[in-house]
Amino acid sequence: MNKMAKKISREPPKLIPVSPNPESIRHISGKKPDQVRFFEIGFDTSGSGISLAVKRTGWCSVNDWAEADSELTKAMQKASGGNNKNPFPNPSGGTYHPEGSPNGRWPRTGLSFRGPVQGGNGSLELSNQCLFVIRLASGQGLAKTDWRFSTRYAPFSGDGNIKDLKDIFSDAAFIRFDQNHAIREQPDEFERPLGIDPYASTDWACFLFDVEEARQKSNNDYVFRYNIHIEIKDRKKGNYISIIIDPDIGHPEGNSP
């Protein structure tokens, strides 16, 4: 087991205060995506408490960034239509697998995204450069304006060792919907102080995941932790509180697709 996988625990996703993070994912790789995977995450109140879960998913194959941006635009156009249908291509519901593989070899966090692998279920699994797109869902008592990606920090960061992971995680961006088109906005080199020229508010963001590098670093089966930087609205005070969600990407198992 590689040293990164050893850090994985069975703890649920943590919601902790955020501070400027030197491990922010800003590296521009020069690679291009060959697949896009969409994940809508939200709060689940069906159990004994409140937890985060994948609500809906989808995926599609692409050849480059232009095609990926086109698919992002289509999904955001559908999502802005006002109905509650899954806006993603090849849509499916989220499936919860907190323990990862059936034999428990790869313990996972409560919010786990399934990564592509070679030789899997048809074209769905065949990817070397996968663009992960995450949308923050409304519903379950949560309004669209109640949470958003950070307006002060990069949307994603590494889990303590970005130097080892920068060949795997790259090209992070906020995704804005402007004049009926999806616009990817790369985060700055430095964090933006509170109240000083914040990033535009958005509930969509993405990063590129190098599946080939992940397989090579971990003998095909892998689990990699990272952080999502979001802000949740304090309804009483009207301000937003910055927090971190720490999910993982791995194979085998995780949330579909």
Solvent accessible surface area in square Angstrom, and as a share of the most:
residue,aa,sasa,rsa
1,M,137,0.61
2,N,33,0.17
3,K,139,0.59
4,M,23,0.10
5,A,4,0.03
6,K,141,0.60
7,K,104,0.44
8,I,18,0.09
9,S,37,0.24
10,R,142,0.52
11,E,81,0.36
12,P,95,0.60
13,P,23,0.15
14,K,89,0.38
15,L,84,0.42
16,I,77,0.39
17,P,117,0.73
18,V,20,0.11
19,S,72,0.46
20,P,88,0.55
21,N,26,0.13
22,P,121,0.76
23,E,41,0.18
24,S,11,0.07
25,I,3,0.01
26,R,51,0.19
27,H,77,0.34
28,I,97,0.49
29,S,28,0.18
30,G,74,0.71
31,K,62,0.26
32,K,122,0.52
33,P,1,0.00
34,D,47,0.25
35,Q,1,0.00
36,V,0,0.00
37,R,0,0.00
38,F,0,0.00
39,F,0,0.00
40,E,8,0.03
41,I,0,0.00
42,G,2,0.02
43,F,29,0.12
44,D,39,0.20
45,T,62,0.36
46,S,101,0.65
47,G,58,0.55
48,S,133,0.86
49,G,44,0.42
50,I,129,0.65
51,S,60,0.39
52,L,10,0.05
53,A,14,0.11
54,V,10,0.05
55,K,57,0.24
56,R,48,0.17
57,T,0,0.00
58,G,0,0.00
59,W,42,0.15
60,C,12,0.07
61,S,71,0.46
62,V,8,0.05
63,N,102,0.52
64,D,48,0.25
65,W,51,0.18
66,A,75,0.58
67,E,69,0.31
68,A,0,0.00
69,D,40,0.21
70,S,51,0.33
71,E,33,0.15
72,L,0,0.00
73,T,17,0.10
74,K,100,0.42
75,A,1,0.01
76,M,9,0.04
77,Q,64,0.28
78,K,121,0.51
79,A,24,0.18
80,S,71,0.46
81,G,58,0.56
82,G,74,0.71
83,N,91,0.47
84,N,131,0.67
85,K,155,0.66
86,N,36,0.18
87,P,3,0.02
88,F,5,0.02
89,P,30,0.19
90,N,82,0.42
91,P,81,0.51
92,S,48,0.31
93,G,44,0.43
94,G,30,0.29
95,T,60,0.35
96,Y,117,0.45
97,H,65,0.29
98,P,51,0.32
99,E,86,0.39
100,G,7,0.07
101,S,7,0.05
102,P,128,0.81
103,N,121,0.62
104,G,24,0.23
105,R,131,0.48
106,W,6,0.02
107,P,30,0.19
108,R,3,0.01
109,T,1,0.01
110,G,8,0.08
111,L,1,0.00
112,S,2,0.01
113,F,0,0.00
114,R,64,0.23
115,G,0,0.00
116,P,0,0.00
117,V,9,0.05
118,Q,125,0.55
119,G,70,0.67
120,G,36,0.35
121,N,110,0.57
122,G,48,0.46
123,S,69,0.44
124,L,27,0.14
125,E,1,0.00
126,L,103,0.51
127,S,7,0.05
128,N,72,0.37
129,Q,31,0.14
130,C,0,0.00
131,L,0,0.00
132,F,0,0.00
133,V,1,0.00
134,I,0,0.00
135,R,34,0.12
136,L,5,0.02
137,A,7,0.06
138,S,67,0.43
139,G,39,0.37
140,Q,110,0.49
141,G,66,0.63
142,L,30,0.15
143,A,50,0.39
144,K,127,0.54
145,T,88,0.51
146,D,9,0.04
147,W,3,0.01
148,R,50,0.18
149,F,1,0.00
150,S,1,0.01
151,T,10,0.06
152,R,59,0.21
153,Y,6,0.02
154,A,1,0.01
155,P,0,0.00
156,F,0,0.00
157,S,0,0.00
158,G,1,0.01
159,D,40,0.20
160,G,60,0.58
161,N,51,0.26
162,I,24,0.12
163,K,172,0.73
164,D,47,0.24
165,L,8,0.04
166,K,95,0.40
167,D,67,0.35
168,I,1,0.00
169,F,0,0.00
170,S,3,0.02
171,D,6,0.03
172,A,0,0.00
173,A,0,0.00
174,F,1,0.00
175,I,0,0.00
176,R,69,0.25
177,F,74,0.31
178,D,65,0.33
179,Q,161,0.72
180,N,84,0.43
181,H,106,0.47
182,A,10,0.08
183,I,67,0.34
184,R,62,0.22
185,E,45,0.20
186,Q,68,0.30
187,P,13,0.08
188,D,56,0.29
189,E,132,0.59
190,F,149,0.62
191,E,37,0.17
192,R,41,0.15
193,P,81,0.51
194,L,136,0.68
195,G,63,0.60
196,I,106,0.54
197,D,102,0.53
198,P,71,0.45
199,Y,5,0.02
200,A,51,0.39
201,S,72,0.47
202,T,13,0.08
203,D,16,0.08
204,W,8,0.03
205,A,0,0.00
206,C,0,0.00
207,F,0,0.00
208,L,0,0.00
209,F,0,0.00
210,D,7,0.04
211,V,0,0.00
212,E,60,0.27
213,E,51,0.23
214,A,0,0.00
215,R,22,0.08
216,Q,121,0.54
217,K,73,0.31
218,S,8,0.05
219,N,137,0.70
220,N,60,0.31
221,D,29,0.15
222,Y,0,0.00
223,V,1,0.01
224,F,2,0.01
225,R,25,0.09
226,Y,0,0.00
227,N,14,0.07
228,I,0,0.00
229,H,1,0.00
230,I,1,0.00
231,E,5,0.02
232,I,43,0.22
233,K,67,0.28
234,D,35,0.18
235,R,155,0.56
236,K,195,0.83
237,K,163,0.69
238,G,42,0.40
239,N,72,0.37
240,Y,59,0.22
241,I,86,0.44
242,S,18,0.12
243,I,19,0.10
244,I,17,0.08
245,I,0,0.00
246,D,11,0.06
247,P,0,0.00
248,D,0,0.00
249,I,0,0.00
250,G,0,0.00
251,H,27,0.12
252,P,31,0.19
253,E,49,0.22
254,G,2,0.02
255,N,3,0.02
256,S,27,0.17
257,P,8,0.05
